[in-house]
């Protein structure tokens, strides 16, 4: 049925004179990319990774995952009434967002880059 819908849409677009975009190949991802950052941010990330006993790569992956999760949570956060309703059934101490570690302190990193990565203002 999907193929039929595609053919119908293409036929109707051509009939109306609407441009039909060329198919795009599927993107494949290697799981690697290079990031350039300030020396001070590099230092802060490396020190934080050392404190937590992990590699710099794992620290960055963890922070990015948390930031994306927090963005998703903000977009899908239930209303206060829904939270209160759940709290009344299971107890208020068990309701709430997962504990997220605070982002590293950034003093000299560009503000726009921080906001793009973590969705908030640097602390």
C-alpha positions in Angstrom: 0.0 0.0 0.0 2.9 2.3 0.7 4.3 1.8 -2.8 0.9 2.5 -4.3 0.6 5.8 -2.3 4.1 6.8 -3.4 3.2 6.2 -7.1 -0.1 8.1 -6.7 1.7 11.0 -5.0 4.4 11.2 -7.7 1.8 11.0 -10.5 -0.3 13.7 -9.0 2.8 15.9 -8.4 3.9 15.5 -12.0 0.4 16.2 -13.2 0.2 19.4 -11.1 3.7 20.5 -12.2 5.0 20.2 -8.6 8.7 19.2 -8.5 9.4 15.7 -7.2 12.6 15.4 -5.2 15.1 12.7 -6.2 15.4 9.8 -3.8 18.2 10.2 -1.3 20.5 7.3 -0.4 20.2 6.2 3.2 22.8 7.8 5.4 25.1 5.5 7.2 26.9 6.6 10.4 30.3 5.3 11.6 29.8 6.4 15.2 32.8 8.7 15.0 33.1 12.4 14.5 35.7 15.1 15.2 35.0 18.0 17.5 37.1 21.1 18.0 36.7 22.8 21.3 38.4 25.3 23.5 41.4 24.3 25.5 39.7 25.2 28.7 36.6 23.0 27.9 38.9 20.1 26.8 40.7 20.4 30.2 37.5 20.5 32.2 36.1 17.5 30.4 39.3 15.6 30.8 39.5 16.4 34.5 35.9 15.4 35.0 36.4 12.1 33.2 39.4 11.4 35.4 37.4 12.2 38.6 34.7 9.8 37.5 37.3 7.1 36.4 36.3 7.0 32.8 37.7 7.9 29.4 37.2 11.3 27.8 35.3 9.7 25.0 32.9 8.0 27.4 32.5 11.2 29.4 31.5 13.1 26.3 29.1 10.3 25.1 27.5 10.3 28.6 27.1 14.1 28.7 25.6 14.2 25.2 23.2 11.3 26.0 22.0 13.0 29.1 21.5 16.3 27.3 19.5 14.7 24.6 17.5 12.8 27.2 16.8 16.0 29.1 15.6 17.7 25.9 13.3 14.8 25.2 12.0 14.9 28.7 11.3 18.6 28.5 9.3 18.1 25.3 7.3 15.2 26.7 7.0 16.3 30.4 3.5 15.6 31.8 1.4 18.3 33.2 1.6 19.2 36.9 -1.8 17.7 37.4 -0.7 14.4 35.9 2.3 14.3 38.1 0.2 15.1 41.2 -2.2 12.3 40.3 0.6 9.8 39.9 2.2 11.0 43.2 -1.0 10.4 45.0 -1.0 6.8 44.0 2.6 5.8 44.3 4.0 8.4 46.7 5.5 11.8 45.9 9.0 10.7 46.8 9.0 8.3 43.8 7.8 10.8 41.2 10.2 13.0 39.3 12.8 13.2 36.6 15.8 10.9 36.8 18.8 12.4 38.6 21.1 13.9 36.1 24.6 15.0 37.0 25.3 18.6 36.6 27.0 19.7 33.4 30.6 20.7 33.7 31.4 24.3 34.6 32.3 26.2 31.4 34.0 29.5 31.7 35.5 30.3 28.3 33.5 28.0 25.9 31.4 29.8 23.4 27.9 30.4 24.8 26.2 29.4 21.5 28.0 26.0 21.4 27.0 25.2 25.0 23.4 26.1 24.3 23.4 24.0 21.1 24.8 21.0 22.9 23.1 21.1 26.2 20.0 23.3 25.6 20.6 25.7 28.5 22.9 28.4 29.7 26.3 27.7 31.1 26.5 27.6 34.9 
